Amino acid sequence: MPIYAYKCESCGHAKDVLQKISDAPLTDCPACGAPKFSKQLSAPGFQLKGSGWYATDFKGGGGVTGAAAAASPAAAEPAAAPAESSAPAAAAGGCGASCACH
């Protein structure tokens, strides 16, 4: 269950409340009783920061990336000639001629 931050506009009382998503929001302040108790916006509980989380974990679909790819023997191989057809790649489960990898 998420924790919501509430604050009273009347007296300034603040409180964190554990509620279900389906529960109705609270409206009455527990300190002064005024109907001015409302949810506050807060930061999410996680951050995605750093220079490589996307490129190293999710971008290539299982391939080696970055410095490890540059050091591998496969990285030293020349690219396929542009005159080759992309049909074999598509038949073998590749992405086809409409992508930028050919």
Order of alpha helices (4+ residues) and beta strands (2+ residues): beta-beta-beta-alpha-alpha-alpha-alpha
